[in-house]
Amino acid sequence: MSIVFLEESPTPIYARISKALGIQLVKQGHEVMMVKPSGFSVDSYRAFLQSRRGDSVYVSTAESNILQQKGEGLAPYFFEDFPGKLIFIHQDALLGGLSFENGLAKLHAWRRVASRSAHLCIEPDSVAALKGAGISRASLVPHASEFVPADCLPVGQCRHGASFVGHALPWGFQPVLAHSGLSMLVEGLMLQRACMLDTALHAPVTEWVERCARAFGDPGDTVAARIAHVHWIRHQFNLRSMAFRGRLLEEAQLPDLTVYGGDPAYLHRVERRATLGAGIRHEPAVHDEVAVQAIYRGTACSINITSLQFDHAVVNRVHDVFMSGGLCLTDARPGLSELTREHAEISWRDPAELREKVRYFSDPRHEASRQRLIRAVQADVMQRSGYPILAAEIEGALAQI
């Protein structure tokens, strides 16, 4: 049996994913080794990778993993130094946070290791982009939660009528784009999505990039460059996700809403506490898993607003809320019907529909409907997603390499 390497992460959500996946792979008979990046220098980490056996496997669970970084200048990406098989799990934006140049460089690097690697994505557009760039082993997987299903509380025992756990800012807190045409594209599509939450962004962004490419004559092989450009623009949308959430939460005009987290300035040691209006209460961010589960279970209606890098995917907050015994009302995603048969009941397409569903499910007279819904979605989440499915997809991908 080959050794599977996974990376520890300082980011809580990625640390959870890596640990849960490692436990599942051990259950399925694999020998798993956890890599602690802080224990290496650049040279010792590269030497560690180069000394591995060719039948070993390295699973990257986040784009922020050290494996997916590179040395100074023209040095290769670290994953290029690993002689074994590579599995890249993309549970975030495909090229999120990268400049156009760095995104293009990473696409080319993924091409160079395509013969011994596979990519598992939660977003169909990521699969299409990888295949379009000549990386054939790319497939779709569901998100997962490591929480076990908990009983739900009656509405009358819930601390909150509605809550949002995450980062959100007032609408005015958005970066400025210097390119006027791109700025108009981004602003226009964001307004469309704010009015209809299942509005797709990828297709119009791709069309805009194609028009730009034709205008410049498009010399040579520019497929990878176009893909990198599209995903760089998608990241510009994602930078506006917190302001987008703030706008929707304010427009919903909920009578009893508490936000845990809100302004992310504390993460950057900035003395600022921007707050939302519309009577929204604010509490400090909560990172402890048990405490977060208690918030989800102790809220009549937990709200999810998907980051703007996703058109299709259902993020793991939805899974986490239901598995904690809470009810999650999420913005409408095409992938929601793949997760649960109750997708219409738990989704909303505009702030008015969110307000109406919060009113309905926080009413004790509808307690039976709420509890039935929570139990039904829990059953679907356990059947249609989870780490056993993700581990099986990894094994299937490895068999094809």
N, C-alpha and C positions, 0 to 999 in steps of 0.2 A: 504494500500500500504506500503510495507516495505521500510525502509530507505537504500539508497545506499551510501556507503562511498567511496570517492576517495582521493588520496593523492596529495598534492602539491609537486612539485619537484624543486630543485634549478637548474637543468639542463634544458636549454631553450626548447629543442625538446620535452622532457617528460612533461614539464609544458604545452606546447601547446596541446599535446595529451590529458592530463588529463582535461584541461579546455574545449576543444572541445567536448570530450566525455560526460562530465558533462552537458553541454548545451543541447546536443542531448537527453540524458536520461530525462532531465527535460521536453523537448518538448514531449517526449513520456509518460509523466504522472508520472514520478518517483520523489520522494523527494530525493534530493542529498545533502550530506554534505561533504564539503572539509576539509580534515584533514591536519593540519599544523604541521609536525613533530618537527620543532624547538621549538614549544611551550610545548613540553613534556620532562621529564626526562625518563630514562629507566623504572623506577618503575611506574611513572604516566601513561606512554603509555600502559604498560602491564595491569594496573588497568582499564584504559579506554576500552581496548579491552575486558577484562573479564566481564565488566559490560554491554555489549551490549546485546540486545535481540536475541533470537535464530532465529527469522525470518528476521534479518537484513542482509545486503549484503556488502561485502568489495571487491571492484574491484582494483586489483593491475595492474597498467599500465606499470611497469618497474621493472626489477630485482633489481634495486637500491633503490626501495621503502623501507622505514623503516619496513613495514609489513613483508618483505622477509628477514630481518636480524634476528640475534639471540643475546641473552645475552652472558655473559662470560661463559667459561667452558662448562658444560653439560646442560646449560639452553636451553629450547626449542626455536624454531623459534617463532617469535611474532604471525605469522598467526595461530599457534597451539592454542593460547590463545583466539582467536576470536570464539565465539560459533555459529555464523551464517554461511551463505553460502559464499564461496570464489570463485572469478573469477580471474584467472591469465592470463593476456594478454602478450604474448611473442612476442614482436616486435624487439627483438635482439637475440643474441645467447642464446640458452636454458640455458646453465651453464657458460656463458661467464664470464671471470675474476676470476673464482673460481679455487682453487687448486683441484687436484683429490679428496683429502679427503673431502673437503668442498662440492664439487659437489655431491659426493656419499651421504653425510649426508643430503643434501637438497632433493635428490631423495627419500630417506627414509622418510623424513618429509612430502613430498608431498603424499607419499603412506599413511601415517597415517591420512591425512585429505581427502583422495580420496572420501569418501562417501558423503562429503558435499562440494565438489569443482569441478571446471571444468577449463580446460586450452584451450585458443584460441591462435593459433600460425600462423605466416605468412610463416613458413618453414615446408614442409612436413616431413623432417627428424626429426624435433622436435616432431611432432605428433607421428611418429613411435617409437621414443625413449620413450616417456611417456607411450604409450600403451605397449611397450615391458617391461617396469618396473612395469606393473600391474596397471597403472593409466588409466582407460578406457575412462573417459570423456575428450577427447582431440580432437580438430578439427581444420581445416584450415580456416583462414579468410584472406581477402585482407587487404593491408595497406590502409591508408586514408590520405586525405589532407583537412585541414579546409579552404584553400583558395577558393574564389569564382572565376569563370572563367572570365578572362580579355581579352580584345582585344589585338591582336598582333601588333607590330610595323613593318613597312617595313624594310627590311635589310639596306637600305640606311640611316635609322635613328638610327640604333643600334650602341651603343658605342663600342662593342667588336665583333670581328669575331667569337671568341670562348672563353669560360671561364669555369673554374672549381671552384666550391665553396666547400671548405672542406680542409681536412688535407692531405698533400702529402709530401714525403721525398725522397731524392736520394736513389737508390737501396742499397747502402752500409749501410744504417741505419736500421739494423735488429738485433734482439737479437740472442745470440748464444745458441744452445742447446748442453748440455754436452753429450747426448746419440748419438753416431755416427750413429746408424741405423735409429733412428728417424729423425736425421738431414738430412740424405740422402733422406728419404721419403718426408719430407717437401720441401726440395730444388727441388727435381725432379718433384713433383706435381705442385709446383709454376711455374716452367719453362713451364710445359705442359699448364697450364692455361694461362700463358702470351702469348703463341702462338695460343691458341684456347680458347676464353673467356668462352665458355659454358662447359668447362671440369669440370666434377663433382669431388669433393674431398671426399665426405662422404663415398662412397662405398670402394675405396682403403684404406682409413683410417680404416674402420670397418674390412676389411680383414686383415690388419696388426695387429690390436688388437686381432682378433680371433687367428691368428698364435701365438702370444705371449701367449695367454691364454692356448692354447693346449700345448705349450712347458713347461709350469709350472704345468701341470697336472690338472688344473682347479678344485680344490676340492670345494664341497659345492655349494651353490646358489651364482653364480657370475654374474647373468644377470645385476643387477644394477651396479656392479663394472665395467663390460665391457662398459656399456652405459656411465658411468661417465668418463672412460678412453678415449673413442672415443671423447666425447665433450671437454675434456681437450686438446686433440690434435687439435681439430678444433679451439680452442682458440689460440693455438700456431700459426696457420695460420693467424688468425685475427690480432695478434700482428704485422704481416708483411704487413698488408693491405696498410699502408701509403707508404711504400717503393715500394710495388707492383704498386700503382697508379703512383708514381713518374716515375717508369720505363716506364710504358705505355705512359704517357704524353710526356716524352722525345722521345720515339721511334716514336710517331706519327708525329713528325717534322712539327707541325702546324705553319704557318707563322705568326699568330696573336692569341696568347693564353695568357690569364691572369688568374693566380691562386689567389683566395681570401682565405687566411688562410695559406696554406702551412705548415710550421714547427709548430707543436703544443707546442713547448717548453714554450711559454708564459703562457700556462695553468698551468704549474708547476713552474712558476716564475724563469725559467732558462734563463740566458742571452745567447741565441743562435738563429741564423737565417739561418738555412740551406736552400739553394735555389736549384732549378732545373736548368739544363742547357738547351740547344737547343733553346736559345733565349726566354725562357718563362719569362714573366713579373710577378711580385709578388705584391699583395696588402694585407693590413692587413685583418684579419678575420672580417666578418660582421655578427652580430647576430640579429639586429633589423629586424623584419619580413617585414616591408614595404621596407626597403633598400634592403633586399635579393630579394624580388619580383621584384624590379626595375632592379637589375642585371640580373635576369632571362629574364625579358621582353626586356631589352636593349642589349641582346646578340643574335647574329644570330644563334649560336649553343652552347647550354650549354651541358657539358659533365658529365655523371655519370659513375663512376667505383665502382661497388658494393663491399662492404667489404667481405673479404674472409670467413666469417662465414656462408655465404649464398651460396647455390648451385642453389636454385630455385626462391627465393622470389624477388619481385620487390620492392625496398625501396621507401619511400615516397618522396625522392628528385625528382624522375621521375614525380610523381603526381604533386608536387609543381611547377615544371618548367612549365609544360603544363598549369596548372590552372592559372599561372601568365601571360600567353600569350606568353611564350617562347617555343622554340623547344629543346627538350632534346634528345641527342644521347646517348644511354645507352649500356653498355656491354650486350651481349646476355644472357638472363635468360629464362629458360623453362617456368617460370610463366608469362612471358610477353604476351604470346598469350592468357592467361586467362584475361588479363587486357584490351587489345586493338586488334582490327582487323588489325591495322597498325604496328604490331610488327616487321615485316621484314624491313619496311622502317626506323624505328627509332633505330634499333639495329646494333651492329658491333661486329665482332668476332676476330679481330686483329687490331693492330695500322694502318696498311695500309688501311683497310676498313674504319676506323674512319677518316683518312686523306681525303679519297675520298668523304665521305659523308659531311664533313665540307666544302670541296671545292664546292660541288654541291649546298648545301643549303645556303651558304653565297654569292652565285652569284645572283645579282639582277634579272638576266634573268629567274631564277627559283622561283621568288617571289610568284607566284600564287600557285605553288606546295607546297611551305613551309607553306603558310597561310592555304591552304586546309587541310594539314596534322595536323597542330596545332588544328584547329577546330574539326577535326574528332577524335583526341585523347582526347580532352576535353570532348566530348560527351560520349566516352567510359568510361572515368574515372568516370564521374558523374553517369553513369548507372551501372557500375560493381564494384565500390568501394565507400568508404565514411563512415562517422560516422553513418548515418541511418542504413547501413548494419551491421556495427559492433555492434550497440546498439541492433538490432534485434537478432543478434547471441547471445549476452549476455542474452537477455530475453528467447531465446530458450534453452540455457544451463541451466538457472535457473529453467525452467519448468521441466527439467529432474533430478534435484537434489532432 
